[in-house]
Amino acid sequence: MKYLNEMLEWVKSEDKKLNKYILREIEKQNRIHSKYIYRLDRIEQYIAFTEDNFYLTKGDLRKITLLPPQKWWAELMIGYDMIDEQGDQVQLTNEFFLNMGRGSGKSSYIATRPTHWLLWGGVYGGEAQIIAYDNKQARQVYDQVRIQSQASPLFHALNNVKQFKSTKIGLEYAPTQAKFFKQTNDVNRAQGGDTSLNVFDEVHTYKDDITEAVNKGSRAKQKNWQSVYITSGGMTRNGLYDKMIDRFTSDEEFNNDRSFGLLYKLENIEQVKDKSNWSMALPLLGHLPLLSNVEAEYNLSMGDPALQTKFLAYNMGIQMNDVTHYFSNDEAIRTQFDEVVFDNAPVYVGIDLSLVGDLTAVAFMTEKDGVRYSKTFAFMVKRQYENLDNDTKELYETFIDEGSLKVLDSEYIDVNDLIPVIQDFKNKHSCYFQKIAYDPARYEMLKHLIDIFFFDKDGDNQKAIRQGFAMSDYIKLFKMNIDSKTLVHNQKLMEWSLMNVAVKIGISKDIMYTKLLDKEKIDPVVALTMALEVFVLDEQER
């Protein structure tokens, strides 16, 4: 256990922490070490092969130097053999799961594994593959392997004598006809394979369990097969990642001598507040990634639930949902102001129309002395109101009493029922409607209302606002304004609606409004965000 001991000494000298999951794998290694054949020769050959032949493919073109934890990973991945039922000596570790925060060099580290296998796997005509969620991700990791091989002087020399070649579809080592290629996450196509080495990239993105389909073929047809799983965690719940975390933290897997799961992650959310805990999820912190970069990302996430969720999921390994409540109590609270601010003022209007089920909301917004003031009215049909449970009905009565919720007698929301409320607001304040924001999918239903209040021959006063992730920038701006009190409201309805709002986080950090429960209505917030968006667009056009 040479490299386990070196890793432990390094952890102590670097003042890093190991979580309970890593400590358990150390206990597991101690258990199996005396039971099986320790291949120090193979480990050292792998380390030397990596450090002598591979370069960093980003930044400075300099050789890779493995840190003690990375050498230990190699010890677990390829460092033990066993004698199988037929009396053959085979590699012990069939499955190796490496879970750690992003920026830790997972892909660069694992890229050397397939190239080592090509030369030293010992399987004539064997196949290795990189499997990813989609072709783009598979290509990314495959290219990492290909670029590593191109930068390597050894592979360059082999290429010159036509023993090694790189093509668009794969890498091939001619003496053994061993091949390495890329594959996408497709359970049906994975059936019946016989690959010797499978590298699964970013397994947190998978919904279906493709691993079992692939491993079944490898297990049945290859003595020395191995599957490597790498990930930084993520926000796809109830998919493959959650299943693997459950599996690799179970007693059954602890007692399985043929797998190792290195789960570098925080044990609970509270630990993120103490930066000394971060090395539990980022074992190479200070080297990969730099501490200053992680600190900057952590500080940036403060006050933004969406960014906090991303940071905890991808950097700290916490299993987070991609939907999270967005506004705090302080941000949602109403502010009393004199509604004379609307008098004789330009007003921007946002309409979120729902025929049945949700609320329909009309939001009015104006600006004075750098502060944006808002007033919102919501509408629902009588049958919908009568079907509410008593607690919800009691809550809605407070909105009716303050005049912000109107209950209509019709079976569904009729746009004509909105016109008197809008007209009354306009007459009361002698304001003029500057522009209206509406969902283009509802234009035909809103056309009559829009023509009454916003008609102009060029249609410049009417703005179709796409919802969903398309509103992401304006949702973030809305939150900034609410937080800084440069956008205020004075209604219990809006206070309640803000507390209902959750956001779904997209792959590229875009966000969209959503709700966790059907009864948590967010339509007033959507309408007001639309009004803010059309206000900003109008400012830009001036």
C-alpha positions as CSV (number, residue, x, y, z in Angstrom):
1,M,0.0,0.0,0.0
2,K,2.8,2.3,-0.9
3,Y,0.7,5.0,-2.5
4,L,-2.0,4.9,0.2
5,N,0.7,5.7,2.8
6,E,2.1,8.5,0.6
7,M,-1.3,10.0,0.1
8,L,-2.0,10.0,3.8
9,E,1.3,11.7,4.5
10,W,0.5,14.3,1.8
11,V,-3.0,15.0,3.2
12,K,-1.5,15.6,6.6
13,S,1.3,17.9,5.3
14,E,-1.3,19.9,3.1
15,D,-3.7,20.1,6.1
16,K,-6.5,18.6,4.1
17,K,-9.5,16.6,5.2
18,L,-10.9,13.2,4.2
19,N,-14.6,12.5,4.5
20,K,-16.2,9.4,5.9
21,Y,-16.6,7.9,2.4
22,I,-12.9,8.0,1.6
23,L,-12.0,6.8,5.1
24,R,-14.3,3.8,4.5
25,E,-12.5,3.0,1.2
26,I,-9.2,3.1,3.0
27,E,-10.6,0.6,5.5
28,K,-11.7,-1.5,2.5
29,Q,-8.2,-1.4,0.9
30,N,-6.6,-2.4,4.2
31,R,-9.0,-5.4,4.3
32,I,-8.3,-6.7,0.8
33,H,-4.5,-5.9,0.7
34,S,-3.5,-9.2,2.4
35,K,-6.1,-11.2,0.5
36,Y,-4.9,-10.5,-3.1
37,I,-1.8,-10.0,-5.2
38,Y,-0.4,-6.5,-4.9
39,R,1.0,-5.3,-8.2
40,L,3.4,-2.5,-7.2
41,D,5.2,-3.1,-10.5
42,R,2.1,-2.3,-12.6
43,I,1.3,0.7,-10.5
44,E,4.8,2.2,-10.9
45,Q,4.8,1.4,-14.6
46,Y,1.5,3.2,-15.0
47,I,2.7,6.2,-13.1
48,A,6.0,6.3,-15.0
49,F,4.1,5.9,-18.3
50,T,1.8,8.8,-17.5
51,E,4.5,11.2,-16.2
52,D,7.0,10.3,-19.0
53,N,4.7,10.5,-21.9
54,F,1.8,12.9,-21.3
55,Y,1.6,16.6,-21.2
56,L,-1.0,19.1,-20.0
57,T,-3.1,19.9,-23.0
58,K,-4.3,23.3,-21.7
59,G,-2.0,26.2,-20.8
60,D,1.7,25.4,-20.5
61,L,2.9,22.4,-22.6
62,R,4.6,20.6,-19.7
63,K,4.6,17.1,-18.6
64,I,2.0,15.8,-16.2
65,T,3.2,15.3,-12.6
66,L,0.8,13.1,-10.6
67,L,0.0,14.2,-7.0
68,P,-0.1,11.6,-4.2
69,P,-3.9,11.2,-4.3
70,Q,-3.8,10.6,-8.1
71,K,-1.1,7.9,-7.6
72,W,-3.3,6.3,-4.9
73,W,-6.2,6.2,-7.3
74,A,-4.0,4.3,-9.8
75,E,-3.2,1.9,-7.0
76,L,-6.9,1.1,-6.4
77,M,-7.7,1.1,-10.1
78,I,-5.1,-1.3,-11.4
79,G,-3.0,-2.3,-8.3
80,Y,-4.4,-5.7,-7.4
81,D,-4.8,-9.1,-9.1
82,M,-6.7,-12.2,-8.1
83,I,-6.9,-15.8,-9.2
84,D,-10.3,-16.6,-10.8
85,E,-12.3,-19.8,-10.7
86,Q,-10.4,-21.1,-13.7
87,G,-7.0,-20.5,-12.1
88,D,-6.1,-17.5,-14.2
89,Q,-4.6,-14.4,-12.7
90,V,-6.9,-11.4,-13.5
91,Q,-7.2,-7.8,-12.5
92,L,-9.1,-7.4,-9.2
93,T,-10.9,-4.1,-9.7
94,N,-13.8,-4.3,-12.1
95,E,-15.5,-1.0,-11.2
96,F,-13.9,2.3,-10.2
97,F,-16.0,5.3,-9.3
98,L,-14.3,8.7,-9.0
99,N,-16.6,11.5,-7.8
100,M,-15.1,14.9,-7.1
101,G,-15.7,18.6,-7.6
102,R,-15.3,20.2,-11.0
103,G,-11.9,21.7,-12.0
104,S,-10.1,18.8,-10.3
105,G,-8.7,17.4,-13.6
106,K,-10.8,14.2,-13.8
107,S,-10.9,14.1,-17.5
108,S,-7.2,14.8,-18.0
109,Y,-6.4,12.2,-15.4
110,I,-8.6,9.5,-16.8
111,A,-7.5,10.2,-20.4
112,T,-4.3,8.3,-19.8
113,R,-6.1,5.2,-18.8
114,P,-7.3,4.2,-22.3
115,T,-3.9,4.9,-23.9
116,H,-2.2,2.8,-21.2
117,W,-4.7,0.1,-21.9
118,L,-4.1,0.2,-25.7
119,L,-0.4,-0.6,-25.2
120,W,-0.5,-2.7,-22.0
121,G,-4.0,-4.2,-21.8
122,G,-2.8,-7.5,-23.2
123,V,-6.1,-8.1,-25.1
124,Y,-5.6,-8.9,-28.8
125,G,-8.4,-7.3,-30.8
126,G,-9.8,-5.8,-27.6
127,E,-12.0,-2.7,-27.5
128,A,-12.2,0.2,-25.1
129,Q,-14.8,3.0,-25.2
130,I,-15.7,6.4,-23.7
131,I,-19.4,6.7,-23.0
132,A,-21.1,10.0,-22.4
133,Y,-24.6,11.4,-22.2
134,D,-24.4,12.9,-25.7
135,N,-22.1,13.0,-28.7
136,K,-20.7,16.4,-27.7
137,Q,-19.6,15.2,-24.3
138,A,-18.3,11.9,-25.7
139,R,-16.3,13.9,-28.3
140,Q,-14.9,16.1,-25.6
141,V,-13.4,13.3,-23.6
142,Y,-12.3,11.3,-26.6
143,D,-10.5,14.4,-28.0
144,Q,-8.8,14.7,-24.6
145,V,-7.4,11.2,-25.1
146,R,-6.5,11.8,-28.7
147,I,-4.7,15.1,-27.9
148,Q,-2.8,13.4,-25.1
149,S,-1.6,10.8,-27.5
150,Q,-0.6,13.4,-30.1
151,A,1.4,15.3,-27.5
152,S,3.1,12.1,-26.3
153,P,6.6,11.4,-27.8
154,L,6.1,7.7,-27.4
155,F,2.9,7.7,-29.4
156,H,4.4,10.1,-32.0
157,A,7.2,7.5,-32.5
158,L,4.7,4.7,-32.8
159,N,2.7,6.6,-35.3
160,N,5.8,7.2,-37.4
161,V,6.4,3.4,-37.7
162,K,2.6,2.9,-38.4
163,Q,2.1,1.0,-35.1
164,F,-0.4,3.6,-33.8
165,K,-3.0,5.6,-35.6
166,S,-5.6,8.2,-34.8
167,T,-8.8,8.5,-36.9
168,K,-12.0,10.4,-36.5
169,I,-13.7,7.4,-35.1
170,G,-11.0,6.0,-32.8
171,L,-7.5,5.1,-31.9
172,E,-5.8,1.8,-32.8
173,Y,-2.7,0.1,-31.7
174,A,-1.6,-2.1,-34.7
175,P,0.4,-4.8,-33.0
176,T,-2.6,-6.1,-31.0
177,Q,-5.3,-4.4,-33.1
178,A,-6.7,-2.9,-29.9
179,K,-9.1,0.0,-30.4
180,F,-10.5,2.9,-28.5
181,F,-13.6,4.7,-29.6
182,K,-16.5,6.9,-28.3
183,Q,-20.1,6.0,-27.6
184,T,-23.2,7.9,-26.5
185,N,-25.6,7.0,-23.7
186,D,-27.9,4.6,-25.6
187,V,-29.0,1.5,-23.6
188,N,-30.2,-0.3,-26.7
189,R,-27.0,0.1,-28.6
190,A,-25.0,-0.8,-25.5
191,Q,-26.6,-4.3,-25.3
192,G,-24.4,-7.2,-26.3
193,G,-21.0,-5.4,-26.3
194,D,-17.8,-7.1,-25.2
195,T,-15.5,-4.2,-24.4
196,S,-12.6,-4.6,-22.0
197,L,-12.5,-1.0,-20.7
198,N,-15.5,1.3,-20.4
199,V,-15.0,4.9,-19.3
200,F,-18.4,6.6,-18.3
201,D,-18.0,10.4,-18.3
202,E,-20.2,12.7,-16.1
203,V,-22.6,10.0,-15.0
204,H,-24.7,12.6,-13.1
205,T,-26.3,13.5,-16.4
206,Y,-27.7,10.1,-17.1
207,K,-31.3,9.2,-16.3
208,D,-31.2,5.6,-17.5
209,D,-28.8,3.0,-16.1
210,I,-26.6,2.3,-19.2
211,T,-23.8,0.9,-17.0
212,E,-25.5,-2.5,-16.3
213,A,-26.1,-3.0,-20.1
214,V,-22.5,-2.3,-20.9
215,N,-21.0,-4.2,-17.9
216,K,-23.2,-7.3,-18.6
217,G,-21.5,-7.7,-22.0
218,S,-18.0,-7.1,-20.6
219,R,-18.5,-9.4,-17.6
220,A,-19.7,-12.2,-19.8
221,K,-17.0,-12.0,-22.5
222,Q,-13.9,-10.5,-20.9
223,K,-11.7,-11.8,-18.0
224,N,-9.9,-8.5,-17.4
225,W,-12.7,-6.0,-17.8
226,Q,-13.1,-2.7,-16.1
227,S,-15.6,0.2,-16.0
228,V,-14.5,3.6,-14.8
229,Y,-17.1,6.2,-13.7
230,I,-16.2,9.8,-13.4
231,T,-18.4,12.7,-12.4
232,S,-18.5,16.0,-10.5
233,G,-22.1,15.4,-9.2
234,G,-25.0,17.3,-10.5
235,M,-28.7,18.1,-10.3
236,T,-30.4,15.3,-12.1
237,R,-32.3,13.5,-9.4
238,N,-33.6,9.9,-9.3
239,G,-31.3,9.0,-12.2
240,L,-28.1,7.0,-12.5
241,Y,-26.1,9.2,-10.2
242,D,-28.4,8.9,-7.2
243,K,-28.5,5.1,-7.8
244,M,-24.7,4.9,-7.9
245,I,-24.2,7.0,-4.7
246,D,-26.7,4.7,-2.9
247,R,-24.8,1.7,-4.2
248,F,-21.3,2.8,-3.5
249,T,-22.2,3.9,0.1
250,S,-23.9,0.6,0.9
251,D,-22.6,-2.2,3.1
252,E,-23.0,-4.6,0.1
253,E,-20.6,-2.6,-2.0
254,F,-18.2,-2.2,0.9
255,N,-18.0,-6.0,1.1
256,N,-17.5,-6.2,-2.7
257,D,-13.7,-6.7,-3.1
258,R,-13.9,-5.9,-6.9
259,S,-15.0,-2.3,-6.8
260,F,-13.8,1.0,-5.3
261,G,-15.9,4.2,-5.0
262,L,-14.0,7.4,-4.2
263,L,-16.7,9.8,-3.3
264,Y,-15.0,13.2,-2.7
265,K,-18.0,15.2,-1.4
266,L,-19.2,17.1,1.6
267,E,-21.1,15.0,4.1
268,N,-23.7,17.8,4.6
269,I,-24.5,21.3,3.4
270,E,-23.4,23.0,6.6
271,Q,-19.8,22.0,6.0
272,V,-19.5,24.4,3.1
273,K,-19.4,27.4,5.5
274,D,-15.9,26.2,6.7
275,K,-13.5,26.4,3.9
276,S,-11.2,23.9,5.5
277,N,-13.8,21.3,4.7
278,W,-13.7,22.0,0.9
279,S,-10.9,19.5,0.4
280,M,-13.3,16.8,1.2
281,A,-14.9,17.5,-2.2
282,L,-11.8,18.9,-3.9
283,P,-9.0,16.6,-2.9
284,L,-6.4,18.5,-5.0
285,L,-7.6,22.0,-3.9
286,G,-4.8,24.5,-4.2
287,H,-3.3,22.6,-7.1
288,L,-6.5,21.7,-9.1
289,P,-8.4,23.9,-8.9
290,L,-6.8,27.0,-7.3
291,L,-8.3,28.0,-4.0
292,S,-8.8,31.6,-5.2
293,N,-10.9,30.4,-8.1
294,V,-13.2,28.3,-5.8
295,E,-13.5,31.2,-3.3
296,A,-14.5,33.6,-6.1
297,E,-17.2,31.2,-7.3
298,Y,-18.4,30.7,-3.7
299,N,-18.5,34.5,-3.0
300,L,-20.4,35.0,-6.3
301,S,-23.1,32.5,-5.2
302,M,-23.8,34.4,-2.0
303,G,-27.4,35.7,-2.1
304,D,-28.3,33.8,-5.2
305,P,-30.1,30.5,-4.5
306,A,-29.6,29.3,-8.1
307,L,-25.8,29.8,-8.0
308,Q,-25.6,28.4,-4.5
309,T,-27.3,25.2,-5.7
310,K,-24.9,25.0,-8.6
311,F,-21.9,25.5,-6.4
312,L,-23.0,22.8,-3.9
313,A,-23.8,20.3,-6.6
314,Y,-20.9,20.7,-8.9
315,N,-18.1,21.9,-6.6
316,M,-19.0,20.2,-3.3
317,G,-20.8,17.0,-4.4
318,I,-24.0,17.6,-2.6
319,Q,-27.1,16.0,-4.2
320,M,-29.1,19.1,-5.0
321,N,-32.4,19.5,-6.9
322,D,-32.4,21.6,-10.1
323,V,-35.4,23.4,-8.7
324,T,-35.1,25.7,-5.7
325,H,-37.0,28.5,-4.0
326,Y,-35.7,31.8,-5.2
327,F,-36.8,34.7,-3.0
328,S,-36.1,35.2,0.7
329,N,-38.5,36.5,3.3
330,D,-36.8,39.8,3.3
331,E,-36.9,40.1,-0.5
332,A,-40.6,39.2,-0.6
333,I,-41.8,41.6,2.0
334,R,-44.1,44.5,0.9
335,T,-43.2,48.2,1.1
336,Q,-45.8,50.8,1.9
337,F,-45.8,53.7,-0.6
338,D,-48.2,56.3,-1.8
339,E,-49.8,55.2,-5.0
340,V,-49.8,58.8,-6.3
341,V,-46.5,57.7,-7.9
342,F,-48.7,56.3,-10.7
343,D,-50.5,59.6,-11.3
344,N,-49.8,61.1,-14.7
345,A,-46.9,58.7,-15.1
346,P,-45.8,56.4,-17.9
347,V,-46.8,52.9,-16.8
348,Y,-45.6,49.5,-18.2
349,V,-48.0,46.6,-18.1
350,G,-47.3,42.8,-18.0
351,I,-50.1,40.3,-18.5
352,D,-49.8,36.6,-17.7
353,L,-53.0,35.0,-18.9
354,S,-54.3,31.6,-17.8
355,L,-57.7,30.4,-18.9
356,V,-58.1,27.8,-16.1
357,G,-56.1,26.4,-13.2
358,D,-53.6,29.1,-12.4
359,L,-54.3,32.8,-11.7
360,T,-54.3,35.4,-14.4
361,A,-52.3,38.5,-13.4
362,V,-52.0,42.0,-14.7
363,A,-49.0,44.0,-13.3
364,F,-48.5,47.8,-13.5
365,M,-45.1,49.3,-13.0
366,T,-43.7,52.9,-13.1
367,E,-40.4,54.5,-12.1
368,K,-39.8,57.6,-10.0
369,D,-36.4,58.8,-8.7
370,G,-34.7,55.5,-9.4
371,V,-37.3,53.3,-7.7
372,R,-39.8,51.1,-9.7
373,Y,-43.2,50.9,-8.1
374,S,-45.7,48.1,-8.9
375,K,-49.3,47.2,-8.4
376,T,-50.7,43.8,-9.5
377,F,-54.2,42.4,-9.9
378,A,-55.0,38.7,-10.1
379,F,-58.1,36.9,-11.4
380,M,-59.6,33.5,-10.9
381,V,-63.0,31.9,-11.7
382,K,-65.6,31.3,-9.0
383,R,-65.6,27.5,-9.4
384,Q,-61.9,27.4,-8.9
385,Y,-62.3,29.5,-5.8
386,E,-65.0,27.4,-4.4
387,N,-63.0,24.2,-4.8
388,L,-60.2,25.5,-2.6
389,D,-59.6,23.9,0.8
390,N,-60.6,26.0,3.8
391,D,-57.0,27.2,4.7
392,T,-56.3,28.3,1.1
393,K,-59.7,30.0,0.8
394,E,-59.0,31.9,4.0
395,L,-55.7,33.1,2.6
396,Y,-57.3,34.1,-0.7
397,E,-59.9,36.1,1.2
398,T,-57.1,38.4,2.5
399,F,-56.2,39.1,-1.1
400,I,-59.8,39.8,-2.0
401,D,-60.1,42.1,0.9
402,E,-57.0,44.1,-0.1
403,G,-58.5,44.4,-3.6
404,S,-55.7,42.5,-5.4
405,L,-57.7,39.3,-6.3
406,K,-60.9,39.4,-8.3
407,V,-63.1,36.3,-8.5
408,L,-65.0,36.1,-11.8
409,D,-68.4,34.4,-12.4
410,S,-67.4,32.9,-15.8
411,E,-66.3,29.3,-16.4
412,Y,-62.9,30.4,-17.6
413,I,-61.0,33.7,-17.7
414,D,-62.6,36.0,-20.2
415,V,-60.2,38.8,-21.3
416,N,-63.2,41.2,-21.4
417,D,-63.4,40.8,-17.6
418,L,-59.9,42.3,-17.3
419,I,-60.7,45.4,-19.3
420,P,-62.8,47.2,-16.5
421,V,-60.0,46.7,-13.9
422,I,-57.4,48.0,-16.3
423,Q,-59.6,50.9,-17.3
424,D,-60.3,51.8,-13.7
425,F,-56.6,51.8,-12.8
426,K,-55.9,54.1,-15.8
427,N,-58.8,56.5,-14.9
428,K,-57.9,56.6,-11.2
429,H,-54.3,57.7,-11.8
430,S,-54.7,59.5,-15.1
431,C,-51.6,57.6,-16.2
432,Y,-50.7,56.6,-19.7
433,F,-49.8,53.1,-20.7
434,Q,-46.3,53.2,-22.3
435,K,-46.0,49.5,-23.4
436,I,-47.5,46.1,-22.7
437,A,-45.7,42.8,-22.4
438,Y,-47.6,39.6,-23.2
439,D,-47.0,35.9,-23.9
440,P,-47.1,35.5,-27.7
441,A,-49.0,32.2,-27.3
442,R,-51.9,34.2,-25.9
443,Y,-51.9,37.0,-28.4
444,E,-55.2,36.1,-30.1
445,M,-57.0,36.1,-26.8
446,L,-55.5,39.4,-25.7
447,K,-55.7,41.1,-29.1
448,H,-58.9,43.0,-28.2
449,L,-57.6,44.3,-24.9
450,I,-54.2,45.3,-26.5
451,D,-56.0,47.2,-29.3
452,I,-58.0,49.2,-26.7
453,F,-55.2,50.3,-24.6
454,F,-52.0,49.9,-26.7
455,F,-52.9,50.3,-30.3
456,D,-50.4,52.0,-32.6
457,K,-50.1,51.3,-36.3
458,D,-46.5,50.1,-36.0
459,G,-47.2,47.9,-33.0
460,D,-44.2,49.4,-31.1
461,N,-46.2,49.6,-27.9
462,Q,-46.7,45.8,-27.8
463,K,-43.9,43.4,-26.9
464,A,-44.2,39.7,-27.1
465,I,-42.3,38.2,-24.2
466,R,-41.2,34.6,-24.5
467,Q,-41.4,32.7,-21.2
468,G,-39.2,29.9,-19.8
469,F,-35.4,30.1,-19.9
470,A,-35.7,33.0,-22.4
471,M,-36.6,35.2,-19.4
472,S,-33.5,34.2,-17.5
473,D,-31.6,37.5,-17.6
474,Y,-34.7,39.4,-16.6
475,I,-35.5,37.0,-13.7
476,K,-32.0,37.7,-12.4
477,L,-32.4,41.4,-12.8
478,F,-35.8,41.2,-11.1
479,K,-34.2,39.5,-8.1
480,M,-31.5,42.2,-8.0
481,N,-34.1,44.9,-8.0
482,I,-36.3,43.2,-5.4
483,D,-33.3,42.7,-3.2
484,S,-32.0,46.3,-3.4
485,K,-35.6,47.6,-3.0
486,T,-35.3,49.4,-6.3
487,L,-38.4,47.5,-7.3
488,V,-41.1,47.5,-4.6
489,H,-44.7,46.4,-4.2
490,N,-47.3,47.0,-1.4
491,Q,-49.5,43.9,-1.6
492,K,-50.0,40.7,0.4
493,L,-50.7,38.9,-2.9
494,M,-47.3,39.7,-4.3
495,E,-45.6,38.9,-1.0
496,W,-47.2,35.4,-1.1
497,S,-46.5,34.9,-4.8
498,L,-42.8,35.8,-4.4
499,M,-42.5,33.2,-1.6
500,N,-44.0,30.6,-3.9
501,V,-41.5,31.2,-6.7
502,A,-38.9,28.5,-7.4
503,V,-36.5,28.4,-10.3
504,K,-35.4,25.5,-12.5
505,I,-31.7,25.7,-13.3
506,G,-30.6,24.9,-16.8
507,I,-27.3,23.4,-18.0
508,S,-25.7,26.8,-18.8
509,K,-26.9,28.4,-15.5
510,D,-30.0,29.9,-17.2
511,I,-33.0,29.9,-15.0
512,M,-36.8,29.8,-15.4
513,Y,-39.7,30.4,-13.1
514,T,-41.5,27.3,-11.8
515,K,-43.2,26.2,-8.6
516,L,-42.8,23.2,-6.4
517,L,-46.6,22.7,-5.7
518,D,-49.6,23.4,-7.9
519,K,-51.3,25.4,-5.2
520,E,-48.3,27.8,-5.0
521,K,-49.3,30.4,-7.6
522,I,-46.5,32.5,-9.2
523,D,-48.5,34.3,-11.9
524,P,-48.3,37.8,-10.3
525,V,-44.5,37.5,-10.2
526,V,-44.4,36.4,-13.8
527,A,-46.6,39.3,-14.9
528,L,-44.4,41.8,-13.0
529,T,-41.2,40.4,-14.4
530,M,-42.7,40.8,-17.9
531,A,-43.5,44.5,-17.1
532,L,-39.9,45.0,-15.9
533,E,-38.6,43.4,-19.1
534,V,-40.6,45.7,-21.4
535,F,-39.5,48.6,-19.3
536,V,-35.8,47.7,-19.8
537,L,-36.3,47.1,-23.5
538,D,-38.0,50.5,-23.8
539,E,-35.1,52.2,-22.1
540,Q,-32.7,50.6,-24.5
541,E,-34.6,51.7,-27.5
542,R,-34.7,55.4,-26.5
